[in-house]
Amino acid sequence: DQLDSISKQICKKLKESSSYLIPELSEKFDSLAEKSYSADDLLATYKKEFVKNIQEADTSKILEWLSSPLGKKISKIELDSISPQTFLSFENERNYFSKLSKKRKEIITKLMKVAGTDEVMLRLANEPFKKMMEAQQKNMPDNFKIKQDKLERLIKKIQADNYEEYKKLFPDSFAFVYAELNNDELAQMISFFDSHDGKKLIFASYSALIEALNSASEKTGIAISETLLYAKKNKLDIKQNNLNNEIPTND
């Protein structure tokens, strides 16, 4: 359910990004993007990566935590948090973290630390966009590729911008998502995530999610290249119909 919701939200964003294309190109890209972020494909990659990072010896305590009343409550909260309605509510009012009490801020900050958000932010900022651009360039003819130095500057700029955005987003999202939990419940959550088994679960979960997004991003890069090549083949205006102003072509 969570991956299905993520798939729908990303596809919605991609469709919004292609809304200024002429209908012929927009429909082509939207169809390719939906395939790139297929919920079934995301789940298949997620499962493969998750299993790879979870040892059999860890599962009993992990399952014990997930099946506990608090574990079930947290799972429901996390699932509800990525519904379209909740996401819209979050987007409409940011700055959740700044409104917390000093004690609550300390607890949320500790939760973020044990949840490995520093590494998650870096990987989310760096990997998917790079995978997308590399796949796009690989599938373009040499005379239509972005020059390597220009490509590297572009990737570094977007990665830096992404990281700054995540640094602002994560504290607010943690404060928002876990608002229903009291401080004692958060303390129990922190205690489990800081344990050996909790750390294994955290690492396996976010690594699997990022690898799923990386795989989908590579497919999206191919979708962009196919759409650009289609436009070129049919003599459509590449600059006017570029998929993203931050993804230049070399024409």
Salt bridges, closest charged atoms under 4 A:
ASP4 OD2 - LYS8 NZ 3.26
GLU34 OE2 - LYS15 NZ 2.36
ASP41 OD2 - LYS219 NZ 3.28
GLU49 OE1 - LYS52 NZ 3.13
ASP58 OD1 - HIS196 NE2 3.49
ASP80 OD2 - LYS76 NZ 2.79
GLU91 OE2 - ARG94 NH2 3.05
GLU93 OE2 - LYS99 NZ 2.59
GLU127 OE2 - ARG123 NE 2.73
GLU134 OE2 - LYS130 NZ 4.00
ASP142 OD1 - LYS145 NZ 3.34
ASP149 OD2 - ARG153 NH1 3.59
ASP161 OD2 - LYS157 NZ 2.89
GLU164 OE2 - LYS167 NZ 3.33
GLU165 OE2 - ARG94 NH1 3.93
GLU185 OE2 - LYS73 NZ 3.02
GLU211 OE2 - ARG123 NH2 3.09
ASP251 OD1 - LYS239 NZ 3.90
